[in-house]
Amino acid sequence: MKEVIVAKSAGFCFGVQRAVDTVYNQCGGKNVFTYGPIIHNEEVVKDLENKGVHVINSADEINDDSTVIIRSHGVSKDVYDSLHEKNVNIVDATCPFVLKIHKIVKEESANGSQIVIIGNENHPEVEGIMGWSLSDTYVIDTSEKAQNLVLDSQRRVCIVSQTTFNYNKFQLLVEIISKKGYDILVLNTICNATQERQVEARQIASQVDVMIVIGGRNSSNTQKLYEICRRECKHTYYIQTLEDFKPEITGTVRSVGITAGASTPNQIIEEVHTNVRIKF
């Protein structure tokens, strides 16, 4: 094999690194929990579990003398309120870019704007964002949903995005809504790290024989990377660890590209990079 190209943007983004560091700094403390998995990576969550940090999904699961770390994806206002009622120590590890969306949605909805979130309605980040809206809120992630969207033409529409959404798809959906003639305020809240990662992944995938995308199965941004790379390189593999990589490609493989989602630890990327040649 001639070369292995590793994306410079692969691995932990700023928000994820900050969240993971926050949890590890709390390790060893008494009754430490994360509200939901701190990031969408099973290896990291498993390691934290072994160190005594447990995942909860409701304030009812804990006692007053607990420390609860808010996951990087953020949570709704209702969740904050329920935790405050329990009188627990709250450590907020929400990504600052997500907190910015919470602020926008809270303020715009308080001023009467209808809120449109472009993203996956079942993703914890989007669920959290919805929980800060004080008015009508809609979530769309397909052209069909955008075309079928009917809003109040007498009120302003504020459009935001899940931070890890596909940038090109975001532009497409905004264009569809724009043609409906509403008074819209569009705020591209996809974080820069996501856009850079997607652009670089597309570029590498277009020039290699095999593309490897590393990340957790529930990681939204990793799934987007896989979709982008798959369009450029038909031999694209989505793996969580090196063990998952079982290439079926026959013939000469001259080049392999590697990228990884925002919640993929560097040691997993390094392991794949170091051992990928023995797989062919």
C-alpha positions in Angstrom: 0.0 0.0 0.0 1.3 3.4 -1.0 -0.1 5.7 1.6 -2.5 6.2 4.6 -4.0 9.6 4.9 -5.4 10.6 8.3 -7.6 13.7 8.5 -6.1 16.5 10.5 -9.6 17.3 11.9 -10.2 13.7 13.1 -11.0 13.1 16.7 -12.2 15.1 19.7 -13.5 18.6 19.0 -13.1 21.4 21.5 -16.5 20.8 23.1 -16.1 17.1 23.5 -12.5 17.4 24.9 -13.8 19.9 27.4 -16.7 17.6 28.4 -14.5 14.5 28.7 -11.8 16.4 30.7 -14.6 17.7 33.0 -15.8 14.2 33.8 -12.3 12.7 34.3 -11.6 15.5 36.7 -14.6 14.4 38.8 -13.5 10.8 38.9 -12.9 9.4 42.3 -15.6 11.6 43.9 -18.7 10.3 45.7 -21.9 9.7 43.7 -20.8 11.1 40.4 -23.2 10.8 37.4 -23.5 12.1 33.9 -26.9 13.1 32.6 -27.1 10.9 29.6 -23.8 9.5 28.0 -21.3 12.4 28.2 -20.5 11.9 24.6 -21.6 9.4 21.9 -18.7 7.0 22.3 -19.2 3.6 23.9 -15.5 3.1 24.7 -15.3 6.4 26.7 -18.6 5.7 28.5 -17.4 2.2 29.4 -14.1 3.5 30.8 -15.9 6.1 32.9 -18.3 3.5 34.2 -15.3 1.4 35.3 -14.0 4.5 37.2 -17.3 4.9 39.0 -19.1 7.5 36.9 -22.6 6.3 36.0 -25.1 7.4 33.4 -28.6 8.6 34.5 -31.5 9.7 32.3 -33.7 11.2 35.0 -33.3 13.2 38.2 -35.3 10.6 40.0 -32.4 8.2 39.7 -30.2 10.2 42.2 -30.0 11.4 45.8 -29.4 14.9 47.0 -25.7 14.3 47.8 -24.7 13.6 44.2 -22.7 15.4 41.5 -24.4 15.5 38.1 -22.4 16.4 35.0 -24.5 17.7 32.1 -23.5 16.0 28.9 -21.8 17.8 25.9 -25.1 17.7 24.0 -26.9 19.9 26.6 -30.3 19.4 28.2 -33.7 21.1 28.3 -34.6 23.8 30.9 -37.0 21.2 32.5 -34.0 19.0 33.2 -32.0 21.8 34.9 -35.1 22.7 37.0 -35.6 19.0 38.1 -31.9 18.8 39.1 -32.1 22.1 41.0 -35.1 20.7 42.9 -33.0 17.7 44.0 -30.4 20.0 45.5 -27.5 18.2 43.7 -24.1 19.6 42.6 -24.5 20.4 38.9 -21.4 20.6 36.7 -22.3 21.9 33.3 -20.2 20.4 30.5 -22.6 21.4 27.6 -20.6 22.5 24.5 -20.5 26.3 24.4 -21.7 26.2 20.8 -24.8 24.3 22.0 -25.4 26.8 24.9 -25.3 29.6 22.3 -28.3 27.9 20.5 -30.2 27.6 23.8 -29.8 31.3 24.3 -30.9 32.2 20.7 -34.0 29.9 20.9 -35.0 31.2 24.3 -34.7 34.9 23.3 -36.2 34.6 19.8 -39.2 32.5 21.1 -39.7 34.9 24.0 -40.1 37.6 21.3 -42.8 35.6 19.6 -40.7 34.0 16.8 -41.6 30.5 15.6 -38.6 28.2 15.9 -37.4 25.8 13.2 -34.5 23.5 14.2 -32.8 21.8 11.3 -31.6 18.5 12.8 -32.7 15.0 14.0 -35.6 15.3 16.4 -34.5 12.2 18.3 -31.0 13.4 18.9 -30.3 14.6 22.6 -28.9 17.9 21.4 -32.1 18.7 19.5 -34.3 17.5 22.3 -32.4 19.9 24.6 -32.7 22.8 22.2 -36.4 22.3 21.9 -36.7 22.5 25.7 -35.6 26.1 25.6 -38.3 27.3 23.2 -41.2 29.3 24.6 -43.2 29.2 21.3 -44.1 26.9 18.4 -41.2 24.7 17.5 -40.6 22.5 14.4 -37.8 20.1 13.7 -37.0 19.1 10.1 -34.2 17.0 8.5 -35.5 16.2 5.0 -36.6 18.0 1.9 -40.0 16.5 2.2 -40.5 17.9 5.7 -39.2 21.3 4.6 -41.7 21.3 1.7 -44.6 20.3 3.9 -43.8 22.9 6.6 -46.7 25.3 7.2 -46.0 28.3 9.5 -47.9 31.4 10.6 -47.1 34.0 8.0 -47.9 36.8 10.4 -45.0 35.9 12.7 -41.2 35.8 12.2 -39.4 32.5 11.8 -36.1 31.8 13.4 -34.1 28.9 11.9 -31.2 27.3 13.7 -29.3 24.0 13.2 -28.1 21.1 15.2 -24.3 21.7 15.5 -23.3 18.5 13.8 -25.8 18.7 10.8 -24.6 18.3 7.2 -23.8 21.9 6.0 -24.8 21.3 2.4 -28.1 19.7 3.5 -28.7 22.7 5.9 -28.3 25.1 3.0 -30.7 23.0 0.8 -33.5 22.9 3.5 -33.1 26.7 4.2 -33.5 27.4 0.5 -36.7 25.4 0.4 -38.2 27.3 3.4 -37.0 30.6 2.0 -39.1 30.2 -1.1 -42.3 30.1 1.1 -42.2 33.8 1.6 -42.0 33.9 5.4 -40.1 36.6 7.3 -37.1 34.4 8.3 -34.0 34.8 10.4 -31.4 32.2 9.5 -28.6 31.4 11.9 -26.2 28.8 10.8 -25.3 27.2 14.1 -23.3 24.3 12.7 -20.0 24.5 14.5 -16.9 25.3 12.5 -15.2 22.1 13.5 -18.1 20.1 12.0 -17.9 22.0 8.7 -14.1 21.6 8.5 -14.3 17.9 9.3 -17.0 17.3 6.6 -15.0 19.2 3.9 -11.8 17.4 4.7 -13.5 14.0 4.8 -15.0 14.6 1.4 -11.7 15.7 0.0 -9.8 12.6 1.3 -12.5 10.1 0.3 -12.4 11.4 -3.3 -8.8 10.4 -3.7 -8.4 7.0 -1.9 -9.3 3.4 -2.7 -10.6 2.7 0.9 -12.0 5.2 3.4 -12.4 4.4 7.1 -14.7 6.5 9.3 -14.3 5.9 13.1 -16.9 6.7 15.7 -19.7 5.6 18.0 -22.8 4.0 16.4 -25.0 6.7 18.0 -22.8 9.6 17.0 -24.7 11.9 14.7 -21.6 13.7 13.3 -19.9 10.4 12.6 -22.9 9.1 10.7 -22.9 12.3 8.6 -19.2 11.8 7.8 -19.9 8.2 6.7 -22.7 9.4 4.3 -20.4 12.1 2.9 -17.5 9.7 2.4 -19.7 6.9 1.0 -20.7 9.2 -1.9 -17.1 9.8 -2.8 -15.6 6.3 -2.1 -17.7 3.1 -2.5 -15.3 1.2 -0.2 -16.1 3.2 2.9 -16.2 1.5 6.3 -17.9 2.7 9.5 -16.1 1.3 12.5 -16.0 1.9 16.3 -12.6 0.2 16.9 -9.9 -1.6 14.8 -11.6 -5.0 15.6 -14.7 -3.9 13.5 -12.6 -3.3 10.4 -13.1 -6.3 8.1 -12.5 -5.1 4.6 -14.1 -7.2 1.8 -12.3 -5.3 -1.0 -10.3 -7.5 -3.4 -7.4 -6.3 -5.6 -4.8 -3.7 -5.1 -5.3 -1.1 -2.4 -2.9 1.7 -2.9 -4.3 4.3 -0.5 -6.5 4.4 2.6 -8.1 7.5 4.2 -9.0 7.7 7.8 -11.3 10.2 9.5 -13.2 10.1 12.8 -16.1 11.7 14.6 -15.9 14.5 17.2 -16.3 11.9 20.0 -13.6 9.4 18.9 -10.5 9.2 21.3 -7.1 9.7 19.7 -5.8 6.3 20.9 -8.5 4.5 18.7 -7.5 6.6 15.7 -3.8 5.9 16.3 -4.5 2.2 16.7 -6.3 2.0 13.3 -3.6 4.2 11.6 -0.8 1.9 13.0 -2.5 -1.4 12.1 -4.5 -0.7 8.9 -1.8 -2.0 6.6 -2.0 -5.5 8.0 -5.7 -5.7 7.0 -4.8 -5.9 3.3 
